[in-house]
Amino acid sequence: MLQNLLTPLSIIIILAFYVLLRNHPKHKYILPTILSTLGILGTFIGIAIGLYVFDVNNIDTSVPKLLEGLKLAFVSSIAGIIFTI
């Protein structure tokens, strides 16, 4: 259940940083770095969550949980890259 909430939450966090810092005179120059770093952080968190819940003894039920973690990883990376551009 928590994994289903983390994917939209990661997009909201990256979007919030983008909206809050895009016109700030000091931070707008480091905004691409912040956004790509948040995307990479989401990637590692998603992979870690997916691997943490993976059970090698029960692969049939573990694969969907692993894919949810990987979904968080890819979505946060894509959001970070899109808002960096």
Secondary structure, 3 states (H helix, E strand, C coil): CHHHHHHHHHHHHHHHHHHHHCCCCCHHHCHHHHHHHHHHHHHHHHHHHHHHCCCCCCHHHHHHHHHHHHHHHHHHHHHHHHHHC
